[in-house]
Amino acid sequence: MRLAQRLRFRPRTPEDDGFMLSIGRRVFARWSRDPARSLGSMLASKGARAEIVERDGSPIGFAIVTFERLPRPFGPWKAPAVARLDAIAVSPREQGAGVGRALTRRAEAIAREEGAVVMTLMTAEGNARGRRLFSRTGYLPVIRMPDSYVNGEAAIEMFKPIA
């Protein structure tokens, strides 16, 4: 059975917070002084959507997408939005198996549902696995921002048209 057939996506519920915090602490600890607080702030953002990916009924990853509505029409779009992939994390034992790619695609689908025409994200310059994932799924680097993380590492801002 293919990976995509074994994965199930669903909206986050409050019962998922322990799982999200556990993975978040492991995955984001290198770049965040307090990953739990950062995740809480993202989840509290107005209009934020968090998605859980499961395999065989167990959660194995999540994504958080936030939105910014443009105040006026833009080109052919009457009420466009910009989506931001604020966080994406996969359980360490599931990494490298295509779960991140599937979760990224799901986040983009959610963004389109909300009327987004572009998805942005920020990742650490030294996050080779993440940068590889984002590049392979069509994200383009826009700018390098020095000293963006608590460890002094630079961030790379990336974007992808999704309309």
TAJOFEN-V390955 format. One record per residue. N is the residue number from 0. RES is the residue in one letter. SS is DSSP state (alpha for helix, beta for strand, coil for the rest). PHI is phi as a letter, one per 40 degrees, with the letter a starting at -180 (* if undefined). OMEGA is omega in radians with two decimals (none if undefined). Layout:
# TAJOFEN-V390955
n = [N N]
res = [RES RES]
ss = [SS SS]
phi = [PHI PHI]
omega = [OMEGA OMEGA]
This chain:
# TAJOFEN-V390955
n = [0 1 2 3 4 5 6 7 8 9 10 11 12 13 14 15 16 17 18 19 20 21 22 23 24 25 26 27 28 29 30 31 32 33 34 35 36 37 38 39 40 41 42 43 44 45 46 47 48 49 50 51 52 53 54 55 56 57 58 59 60 61 62 63 64 65 66 67 68 69 70 71 72 73 74 75 76 77 78 79 80 81 82 83 84 85 86 87 88 89 90 91 92 93 94 95 96 97 98 99 100 101 102 103 104 105 106 107 108 109 110 111 112 113 114 115 116 117 118 119 120 121 122 123 124 125 126 127 128 129 130 131 132 133 134 135 136 137 138 139 140 141 142 143 144 145 146 147 148 149 150 151 152 153 154 155 156 157 158 159 160 161 162]
res = [M R L A Q R L R F R P R T P E D D G F M L S I G R R V F A R W S R D P A R S L G S M L A S K G A R A E I V E R D G S P I G F A I V T F E R L P R P F G P W K A P A V A R L D A I A V S P R E Q G A G V G R A L T R R A E A I A R E E G A V V M T L M T A E G N A R G R R L F S R T G Y L P V I R M P D S Y V N G E A A I E M F K P I A]
ss = [coil coil alpha alpha alpha alpha beta beta beta beta beta coil coil alpha alpha alpha alpha alpha alpha alpha alpha alpha alpha alpha alpha alpha alpha alpha coil coil coil coil coil coil alpha alpha alpha alpha alpha alpha alpha alpha alpha alpha coil coil coil coil beta beta beta beta beta beta beta coil coil beta beta beta beta beta beta beta beta beta beta beta beta coil coil coil coil beta coil coil beta coil coil coil beta beta beta beta beta beta beta beta beta beta coil alpha alpha alpha coil coil coil coil alpha alpha alpha alpha alpha alpha alpha alpha alpha alpha alpha alpha alpha alpha alpha coil coil beta beta beta beta beta beta beta beta beta coil coil coil alpha alpha alpha alpha alpha alpha alpha alpha alpha coil coil coil beta beta beta beta beta beta coil coil coil coil coil coil coil coil coil beta beta beta beta beta beta beta coil coil]
phi = [* c d d c c c b b a c c b d c c c c c c c c c d c c c b d c b b c a d c c c c d c c c c c d g c b b b b b b b f g b c b a a b b b b b b c c c a c b f c c c a c b b b b c c a a a b d d c b c g b g c c c c c c c c c c c c c c d c g c b a b b a b b c d c c d c c c c d c c c c g c b c b a b b c f c b c c g c c b b c b a a c b c]
omega = [3.13 -3.12 -3.07 3.13 -3.11 -3.13 3.07 3.11 3.10 3.08 3.08 2.98 3.12 3.12 -3.14 -3.01 3.11 3.09 -3.11 3.14 3.13 3.11 -3.12 3.12 -3.12 -3.01 -3.03 -3.04 -3.12 -3.01 -3.07 3.09 -3.09 -3.10 -3.13 3.13 3.11 3.13 3.11 3.12 3.12 -3.12 -3.14 3.14 -3.14 3.09 -3.14 3.05 3.11 -3.11 3.10 3.01 -3.13 2.95 3.14 3.08 3.14 3.12 3.13 3.12 3.12 3.02 3.06 -3.13 3.06 -3.01 3.03 3.12 3.05 -3.03 -3.10 3.06 3.13 -3.09 -3.10 -3.07 -3.10 -3.12 -3.05 3.08 2.98 3.11 3.09 3.03 -3.05 3.14 3.00 -3.11 3.11 3.10 -3.10 -3.11 -3.14 -3.10 3.11 -3.09 3.13 -3.14 3.12 3.11 3.13 3.13 3.08 3.10 3.12 3.10 3.10 3.11 3.09 3.14 3.10 3.10 -3.12 3.10 3.14 3.11 3.13 3.06 3.07 3.06 3.06 3.11 -3.13 3.13 -3.13 3.12 -3.04 -3.13 3.12 3.14 3.10 3.10 -3.07 3.11 -3.12 3.11 2.96 3.12 -3.12 3.08 -3.11 -3.06 3.04 -3.11 -3.10 3.02 -3.10 -3.09 -3.06 3.12 3.12 -3.09 3.09 3.05 3.03 3.06 -3.09 3.08 3.11 2.99 -3.10 -3.10 none]
